[in-house]
Amino acid sequence: MTSVAPAGNRLEGKTCLVTGAGSGIGRATATRFVAEGATVVFTDIDEEAARAAAEATGSERAIAVKIDVTDEASVAGAYHEVAQRGLALDVIVSNAGIQLFGQDAPAADLSLEVWERTVRTNLTGAFLTLKHGVRALLGRGGSIIQTGSPTVFMNSGAGFTAYTASKGGTHGLIRVIAADYAKHGIRANVVIPGFTITGMVSPVADDQEVISELLARVPLGRPGRPEDLEGVMLYLASDDSAYSTGGFFVADGGMSTL
């Protein structure tokens, strides 16, 4: 990805933290936030990927920090590093996640190891990110954005027991956070992408049969791109969404209509 051209100033003066920002939707979102005037902390378990993504913006307002969302010490350490830099967060995007194609399976066939690895990353990782994220926002308010999944609502989740259950958990987590912390000026919402071409789906990217089957469930007739999520992420990060909390914002090419 090349250096991003300025797109506006809707996030001018805000500081944002994005997990999973080394690639895919996280990288596209973090890059757009920089273009909109924000200072953005690109976090990822792959520190080199986070650094490359931040440097590609060509902006000094893009900062890379390593985080392992499954490890509370790592999560707490990342937030501490942000504070040590003198930055006060306004927006947290909990985006890091995995989907284990070829390993996730119907419940009777699912191994405990795959279940635990998926839930540990997707659900426990979101919990730890937002536990410490809420603490960072208390006293100033802000916006929390969680990347969800349409598999929670529809039959496209069939066969992905661990992934669907973990994502369903994040949807519930956000609703509770929205209810608990609205009085503190903290908003929390879920963004639901559809089938999006990212590194996470690389195991099936060259399987035309699988791709054709997936696209048959997308009324717009094409897979999503990470950039397709930028607009809704930007809306929820900005003051334009000041009255939105506890909501589900869908950008799935129409998948959830079928």
C-alpha positions, -999 to 999 in steps of 0.1 A, spaced: 0 0 0 14 34 -10 13 66 11 -22 78 16 -33 111 3 -52 134 27 -89 127 25 -103 152 50 -102 162 86 -132 143 102 -108 129 129 -87 159 134 -73 160 169 -84 125 178 -61 96 188 -71 61 177 -59 26 185 -65 -2 160 -57 -39 166 -49 -61 138 -36 -31 119 -8 -48 101 -30 -61 73 -66 -63 59 -95 -44 74 -74 -31 103 -47 -17 81 -72 0 57 -91 15 87 -60 28 105 -46 42 72 -79 60 65 -80 74 100 -45 89 95 -57 105 63 -86 120 82 -63 138 106 -60 114 135 -30 102 154 -32 64 150 -16 36 169 -12 6 145 -11 -25 168 -6 -61 157 10 -93 170 33 -89 139 53 -59 149 70 -56 115 37 -56 97 23 -29 120 55 -8 114 53 -13 77 16 -3 76 23 28 97 53 39 77 34 34 44 11 63 54 41 87 52 28 104 84 44 111 117 10 106 132 11 69 125 27 49 153 34 11 155 31 -9 187 32 -46 192 2 -63 209 -8 -99 215 -45 -96 223 -46 -130 240 -20 -119 266 -33 -94 292 2 -83 301 8 -75 264 -25 -56 261 -19 -36 293 16 -29 281 5 -15 248 -20 9 264 8 19 289 31 26 260 4 48 244 0 67 277 38 70 281 39 88 247 15 114 261 -14 102 240 -50 101 253 -72 78 233 -105 87 217 -112 57 195 -105 20 199 -111 -4 170 -110 -40 182 -104 -58 150 -78 -85 156 -91 -120 148 -87 -154 132 -107 -178 112 -92 -213 109 -103 -225 75 -99 -263 72 -98 -267 110 -130 -251 122 -158 -276 119 -193 -287 129 -195 -291 167 -193 -330 168 -160 -328 147 -144 -298 162 -112 -302 182 -109 -285 216 -76 -270 205 -92 -252 175 -121 -241 196 -99 -227 224 -75 -210 200 -103 -193 181 -122 -182 212 -90 -170 229 -81 -148 200 -115 -135 189 -135 -133 221 -110 -132 249 -88 -109 228 -117 -85 223 -125 -86 260 -89 -78 270 -86 -51 243 -118 -34 255 -113 -40 292 -82 -19 291 -97 3 264 -126 13 285 -102 22 313 -83 44 289 -116 62 278 -131 67 312 -131 104 322 -131 116 286 -155 94 266 -149 81 231 -159 55 206 -153 17 206 -157 -2 174 -157 -40 172 -154 -60 140 -181 -86 139 -194 -112 114 -226 -119 95 -221 -156 103 -238 -149 136 -270 -141 119 -272 -164 89 -265 -199 76 -231 -189 61 -218 -197 96 -225 -234 91 -193 -255 97 -176 -226 114 -186 -234 150 -157 -218 168 -155 -187 146 -193 -181 147 -196 -186 185 -166 -163 192 -179 -136 170 -214 -139 185 -197 -134 218 -182 -101 207 -216 -89 195 -229 -95 230 -199 -80 247 -203 -47 227 -240 -45 237 -232 -48 274 -203 -23 271 -227 1 254 -252 -3 282 -227 -1 310 -207 29 298 -231 52 280 -233 73 311 -195 78 308 -198 91 273 -184 59 258 -201 46 227 -197 10 215 -208 -4 181 -202 -34 159 -192 -33 122 -202 -64 103 -182 -70 71 -191 -98 47 -168 -121 27 -137 -98 24 -105 -105 6 -78 -104 33 -50 -125 45 -74 -144 68 -92 -160 38 -60 -168 19 -64 -205 26 -95 -205 2 -86 -176 -20 -74 -199 -49 -103 -224 -45 -127 -213 -72 -154 -237 -61 -154 -222 -26 -152 -186 -39 -181 -192 -63 -202 -206 -35 -194 -177 -13 -201 -151 -40 -235 -167 -47 -245 -154 -13 -234 -118 -20 -261 -99 -39 -236 -72 -50 -217 -100 -68 -182 -94 -56 -161 -100 -26 -155 -71 -2 -122 -52 -1 -107 -39 32 -113 -4 18 -151 -11 17 -152 -9 55 -134 24 58 -165 46 55 -185 30 82 -155 28 105 -149 65 99 -185 73 107 -184 55 140 -150 70 149 -162 105 141 -185 128 160 -211 122 132 -221 91 152 -225 108 185 -260 93 190 -251 58 179 -243 31 205 -250 -5 209 -257 -8 172 -248 -32 143 -235 -15 111 -235 -39 82 -212 -36 51 -215 -71 37 -225 -67 0 -260 -78 10 -251 -112 24 -273 -108 54 -304 -101 33 -304 -137 20 
